């Protein structure tokens, strides 16, 4: 092949069957003799379960079996710490609405659901705690009675001398920022089927971001050897972190294990909203100081996350969040305290950004306020403070080569019309508002995010490559086996392109094997924007080995028709990371990063509070563009989620009960809600450790969107929305308060 | 009850319960999995199909209502190897990521262009505003729609267009 497979708009490997409607998602599978499962969910956010009576339900038509805690061989699990039961036992506690009491298995779905309503549960209702700030206080109801406190994790960062830093500051700005709970709202509701396969293995077909980790968890719950459990991952209808932790896999596995027949479970959207994990709300206090020259010299930050009823990934999410709370800035003095706190709210977990999404809502408004206080242009102010290769962060680590955040700001600002004159940066003219009661504003925001697992957790991925040679010894077909879940982000196409590039073949010759844990090796999760970087490196390594073996076979004229190679990539071999120092937080947090800047032009209706998104400029440093339209797709999708975060999406709970019950009560932006125009500039500052210089991409483009919009609102009408979403009502109220 | 209708150009007969919804019948009784259920309340548009050429939300549409009528699903757009121009455009413009909303969006686009073969930008947005997509941000979908405008679209092999 003459031209490179990289940087080309190669057609997505999975798209033809998706537009035909023939690609199968978990709910599209059916097996002969299958039964249906329906879950009996907790009726209360906090209660002790006194008695579970299944007799009436068992007598209902079609009921085959009702599974309770007695059927679970080892009733404990958790992706990070084992603080959950699969089915709550009598005498045990429900800690949120999503706790499960039983699973009814019946001949039809309607019969299963009807019988589930007849399972009688006696509860002793307990007081709830729903605000993590209150839950931290002594005397607050304990969510987990075996713990001394609801505080699940505290991370502290101490660098330099914060008091001296503030004393030395010419301006200090401080405020409280609260970010909302957010629902993943992937379009494909949770579904799957569990069965015993032809080799007797407990097998699950489900949409999973980390199939190999699920195996370990299921094996523990069922007390089976690992090789007796299998997971098959077909097409996944969006994930965004919501499928990183098990949500249905363990239920399906238990059903198959006990009933020994195929059992299908499909959640309704209402079940998905009520009973699955969400994005962490954060309660921030920010105090930042800067000199009149425009240098940020001290930050004091407290960030409290609502972990919900169980840990899930709240500890690593908090770890990540703390490492980004000071923003992408070089700051000599910092005092940061982060807390993850149990409550009786929905379990919170990974969601696009993994703790890097909430802090920019605070730090980018802080940066703007410092610039305002200094009478300085927001672009100019940021340029004076942004991280560069080699800059020391508040955690004491130095930023690696490939730190391209300044480049993203320069590109976005220039595209949006900012000009530089005699060292000063000047905002573009915004034109005339479309009506006399509307005001225009423009806002900028920068953000960055780790790529790969952090804080000493080994980021690794294994790929196996098989070359099928034709009679003349040329490569005919290439098969890549890797347990990387295609959640829609395009990882299989990207890996296809990386393999094609490494082997110098047409990408059409490369196929990616179905993700089936019995056939493909562990690649880690589809999270942390890591697969292009980590699994890309694994595929690259395996292809290089295979290429050498193929060349050797040709030289030695062995006549072999198949060449195989496997390779495991370890992030720590290139950039080892370390956990937080318990006292100072100083550490080597992350392997690699990606960087982004976005600029929003808005119009605010001062009579209704409505915000109209006229235009956005986006710039993301991805290291190396593998597939330009796929990069654009990830950026635009990130902006979409950011628009929801800024303006429309708010998952509401009251007293632990869910008030946002369905999609019609949760405003996922439609095409009409998006910025009317999007101008995207890709930035390619290579990371020398990435495959062909590539970094990750999936999460970063959603980080700057909300703060850019909030800063634009502030520029337009002079109000600060510190608690998004900036709904018309909230904007209108803030405008009334200003009058 | 016995339901008789034309499905993707073929006369079809199926026994259904009176309370069954069209999406369920298509998926569970007729095995046409291309029609997706995303919300069960007509909010997300993933279940969009055409009844007598007009788009409807099959997850809230009683199956009994299609008695004697013509139903077109995503499977009916390209019964053979050849793709419908809207499907071609979605591929060309990378207008699908996870793909779960895609059949519904393709069907909404087909319906939009049948009703108005030359929609303006605002009309395209209106035409797609009943379909939610959580992955793409919609821009590439809008580009795909713009690309097929004026290609003289119709439903091929459906008798009715």
Contacts between the chains, C-beta under 8 A, distances in Angstrom:
chain1	res1	chain2	res2	distance
A	9	B	94	7.5
A	11	B	91	6.2
A	12	B	91	7.7
A	12	B	94	6.4
A	12	B	96	7.4
A	14	B	99	6.9
A	15	B	90	7.4
A	15	B	91	5.2
A	15	B	94	7.4
A	15	B	96	5.4
A	15	B	99	7.3
A	16	B	83	7.7
A	16	B	91	6.3
A	18	B	96	4.7
A	18	B	99	3.1
A	18	B	102	5.1
A	19	B	83	7.2
A	19	B	87	4.3
A	19	B	90	4.7
A	19	B	91	5.9
A	19	B	96	6.1
A	19	B	99	7.8
A	19	B	102	5.8
A	19	B	103	7.7
A	19	B	106	6.1
A	20	B	34	7.1
A	20	B	74	6.9
A	20	B	75	7.6
A	20	B	77	8.0
A	20	B	78	6.0
A	20	B	83	7.3
A	20	B	87	6.7
A	21	B	32	8.0
A	21	B	33	7.2
A	21	B	34	2.3
A	21	B	35	7.3
A	21	B	73	7.4
A	21	B	74	3.5
A	21	B	75	6.0
A	21	B	102	7.6
A	21	B	103	4.1
A	21	B	106	8.0
A	22	B	33	7.8
A	22	B	34	6.6
A	22	B	75	7.7
A	23	B	99	6.0
A	24	B	33	6.6
A	25	B	36	7.5
A	25	B	100	6.2
A	27	B	37	7.4
A	28	B	27	7.9
A	28	B	33	4.0
A	185	B	134	5.8
A	186	B	98	7.1
A	186	B	100	7.6
A	186	B	134	5.6
A	187	B	36	7.6
A	187	B	38	4.8
A	187	B	44	6.3
A	187	B	46	5.9
A	187	B	98	6.9
A	187	B	100	4.2
A	187	B	101	4.9
A	187	B	132	6.6
A	187	B	133	7.1
A	187	B	134	5.4
A	188	B	36	7.4
A	188	B	38	7.1
A	188	B	98	7.0
A	188	B	100	4.3
A	189	B	37	7.4
A	189	B	38	6.8
A	235	B	98	7.4
A	235	B	99	6.3
A	235	B	100	7.8
A	236	B	98	6.3
A	237	B	36	7.8
A	237	B	98	4.9
A	237	B	99	7.2
A	237	B	100	3.2
A	238	B	97	7.9
A	238	B	98	4.4
A	238	B	100	6.5
A	238	B	134	5.0
A	238	B	135	5.8
A	239	B	98	7.9
A	240	B	134	7.4
A	268	B	40	5.8
A	269	B	38	7.0
A	269	B	39	4.5
A	269	B	40	5.8
A	269	B	41	7.3
A	270	B	40	7.9
A	487	B	98	6.5
A	488	B	97	4.0
A	488	B	98	2.8
A	488	B	99	6.7
A	488	B	100	8.0
A	488	B	135	5.0
A	489	B	97	6.8
A	490	B	97	6.8
A	629	B	93	7.4
A	629	B	94	4.1
A	629	B	140	6.9
A	630	B	94	6.3
A	632	B	94	7.6
A	632	B	139	7.5
A	632	B	140	7.0
A	633	B	94	5.5
A	633	B	97	5.9
A	633	B	135	7.4
A	633	B	136	5.6
A	633	B	137	7.5
A	633	B	140	5.9
A	635	B	137	7.7
A	636	B	136	6.2
A	636	B	137	3.0
A	636	B	138	7.4
A	636	B	139	4.8
A	636	B	140	7.0
A	637	B	97	6.7
A	637	B	134	7.6
A	637	B	135	4.8
A	637	B	136	5.5
A	637	B	137	4.8
A	638	B	137	7.6
A	639	B	137	5.4
A	640	B	133	7.9
A	640	B	134	7.4
A	640	B	136	7.4
A	640	B	137	3.9
A	640	B	138	7.2
A	641	B	134	7.7
A	662	B	39	6.7
A	662	B	41	6.0
A	662	B	43	7.3
A	663	B	38	7.4
A	663	B	39	4.2
A	663	B	41	6.9
A	663	B	43	4.4
A	663	B	44	5.7
A	663	B	132	7.4
A	664	B	39	7.4
A	664	B	41	5.8
A	664	B	43	4.4
A	668	B	132	5.3
A	668	B	134	6.5
A	670	B	128	7.9
A	670	B	129	4.7
A	670	B	130	7.9
A	670	B	131	7.9
A	670	B	132	6.5
A	671	B	125	5.1
A	671	B	128	4.8
A	671	B	129	5.5
A	671	B	131	7.9
A	671	B	138	4.2
A	671	B	141	7.5
A	671	B	142	6.8
A	672	B	125	5.5
A	672	B	126	7.5
A	672	B	129	4.9
A	674	B	137	6.3
A	674	B	138	5.7
A	674	B	139	7.5
A	678	B	137	7.5
A	678	B	139	5.8
